[in-house]
Amino acid sequence: MKIPILNHVALSLPRELVSDTPERRSMLDFYEQVFGWRIIDVMTIEGERIVLQLHAISHFLFLVGSDSPTSCQRGDHFGIEVYERSALEQIVERARAFRAERDPRVELTDVGFEDYGTIKIHNVYVRYLLPIMVEVQFYEGVQDTLHTA
């Protein structure tokens, strides 16, 4: 039997973020421009939910409108992995550009670096309008061993 994998995260949001509003359009633009995540139109229920496809149709972010939306602490996050340092840098640049050109509410940390000897991790945290941050990680020097099968 194959080991189960994480395939989605579900969050409740203020209803205006799942309704046809400028705020929703801005949120969708950000996550598509910065991460490449696109709305799955057939799963949208206006004012109730939107679903963003991550890198495959079976990997998604499920966003539901609520009168009591999710509330997270600053460090709460879910992580995604990129397989090239340049991909992490491009995400940072796109997030910075969106913040400068469209909305100063984009939150972005400096790129961090953690050296565990055999594993070196470059990471950055990004948030825009969602209650939770997205951590982007690049594992330096281990791509060949981690992702071959």
C-alpha positions, 0 to 999 in steps of 0.5 A, spaced: 500 500 500 502 506 498 503 511 503 497 517 503 499 524 502 496 530 504 491 533 498 488 539 500 487 544 506 480 547 507 479 554 511 473 558 512 473 565 510 469 571 511 463 571 506 466 577 501 472 573 499 468 567 496 462 572 493 463 576 487 467 582 490 473 586 488 476 583 494 475 576 492 478 578 485 484 581 488 485 574 492 484 570 486 489 574 482 494 574 487 494 566 488 494 565 481 500 570 479 504 568 485 503 561 486 500 559 479 493 556 483 487 557 479 480 557 481 476 550 479 470 554 476 465 548 476 466 547 484 464 554 485 458 556 489 457 563 489 458 566 496 459 559 499 465 556 496 471 557 492 476 551 490 483 553 488 487 548 484 494 547 486 499 543 482 494 538 480 486 537 480 487 532 486 491 537 490 487 544 492 485 549 497 478 549 499 475 556 501 468 556 505 464 562 506 463 563 514 460 568 519 465 565 523 472 565 519 478 561 521 483 565 525 490 563 525 496 566 529 502 569 525 506 563 525 500 558 523 502 556 516 502 550 511 508 549 506 509 547 499 516 545 496 519 548 490 524 544 486 529 549 484 532 555 488 530 560 482 522 558 483 523 560 490 526 567 488 521 568 483 515 567 488 518 572 492 519 577 486 512 576 484 509 577 491 513 583 492 511 586 485 503 585 487 504 588 494 508 594 491 503 595 485 496 593 487 496 592 495 500 593 501 497 588 505 501 582 502 505 579 508 512 577 506 518 575 510 525 575 508 528 568 505 530 564 511 536 559 511 536 553 516 542 548 515 541 541 518 548 539 515 545 534 510 539 538 509 539 545 507 532 549 507 531 556 504 524 558 506 519 564 505 512 565 508 507 569 504 500 571 506 495 575 502 487 575 505 487 568 507 488 567 515 494 562 514 501 563 511 504 559 506 511 557 507 515 556 501 521 551 502 527 549 497 531 543 500 538 545 497 542 539 494 537 533 496 532 534 490 536 528 487 535 523 493 528 526 495 524 526 488 527 520 484 522 514 484 
